[in-house]
Amino acid sequence: MLPDNRYGRFNNSGLVAWVVATGIGVLMLQLGTINPDLAGVGATWGPILTALSAAGLYAFLWRSSNGKTALLAGNKTSVTA
């Protein structure tokens, strides 16, 4: 393992984006059971909306936290190569 402290071991933004996007994806895939007319919509747009929502939410959360992970939020040490 590389001794590089610039990257955290846990990514808060990634976890939140993954959980929310998974919920959206499951909901979209279940549209066919809610209304059979929407089965094609959920099957077609579900995976697309899942990926787009995960990417958008991750980008928003990453930008709002200045790209810091949970372990590096308070760490101000510098790393030399």
C-alpha positions as CSV (number, residue, x, y, z in Angstrom):
1,M,0.0,0.0,0.0
2,L,1.3,3.4,-0.9
3,P,2.0,5.7,2.1
4,D,-0.1,8.6,0.6
5,N,-2.2,10.5,3.1
6,R,-3.8,12.8,0.5
7,Y,-6.7,10.4,-0.1
8,G,-9.0,9.3,2.6
9,R,-10.1,5.8,3.3
10,F,-13.8,6.7,3.5
11,N,-15.7,8.9,1.1
12,N,-18.8,10.4,2.7
13,S,-20.0,12.0,-0.5
14,G,-19.7,8.7,-2.4
15,L,-21.6,6.7,0.2
16,V,-24.5,9.2,0.3
17,A,-24.7,9.4,-3.5
18,W,-24.6,5.6,-3.8
19,V,-27.5,5.1,-1.3
20,V,-29.7,7.8,-2.8
21,A,-29.1,6.6,-6.4
22,T,-29.8,3.0,-5.4
23,G,-33.1,4.1,-3.9
24,I,-34.0,5.9,-7.1
25,G,-33.0,2.9,-9.2
26,V,-35.0,0.5,-7.2
27,L,-38.0,2.8,-7.3
28,M,-37.7,3.2,-11.0
29,L,-37.5,-0.6,-11.6
30,Q,-40.6,-1.1,-9.4
31,L,-42.7,1.3,-11.5
32,G,-44.0,-1.8,-13.4
33,T,-45.5,-3.2,-10.2
34,I,-47.1,0.1,-9.3
35,N,-48.6,0.7,-12.7
36,P,-48.0,-1.9,-15.5
37,D,-48.1,0.8,-18.1
38,L,-44.9,2.3,-16.6
39,A,-42.9,-0.9,-16.7
40,G,-41.1,0.1,-19.9
41,V,-40.4,3.6,-18.6
42,G,-38.8,2.2,-15.4
43,A,-36.8,-0.4,-17.2
44,T,-35.5,2.0,-19.8
45,W,-34.9,5.2,-17.7
46,G,-34.2,3.5,-14.4
47,P,-30.5,2.7,-15.0
48,I,-29.9,5.9,-16.8
49,L,-31.5,8.0,-14.0
50,T,-29.7,6.0,-11.4
51,A,-26.3,6.8,-13.0
52,L,-27.1,10.5,-13.6
53,S,-28.5,11.1,-10.1
54,A,-25.5,9.4,-8.5
55,A,-23.0,11.4,-10.6
56,G,-24.9,14.7,-10.0
57,L,-25.3,14.2,-6.3
58,Y,-21.7,13.1,-5.9
59,A,-20.5,16.2,-7.8
60,F,-22.7,18.5,-5.7
61,L,-21.6,16.9,-2.4
62,W,-17.9,16.8,-3.4
63,R,-18.0,20.4,-4.4
64,S,-19.8,21.5,-1.2
65,S,-17.3,19.7,1.0
66,N,-14.3,21.0,-1.1
67,G,-13.4,17.5,-2.1
68,K,-12.5,16.4,1.4
69,T,-13.3,13.0,2.8
70,A,-14.5,12.2,6.3
71,L,-11.0,11.4,7.5
72,L,-9.3,14.4,6.0
73,A,-11.7,17.2,6.9
74,G,-9.6,18.4,9.8
75,N,-6.2,17.2,8.7
76,K,-3.8,20.0,7.7
77,T,-0.6,18.1,7.4
78,S,1.4,18.2,4.2
79,V,2.8,15.1,2.4
80,T,6.2,15.1,0.7
81,A,7.2,12.5,-1.9
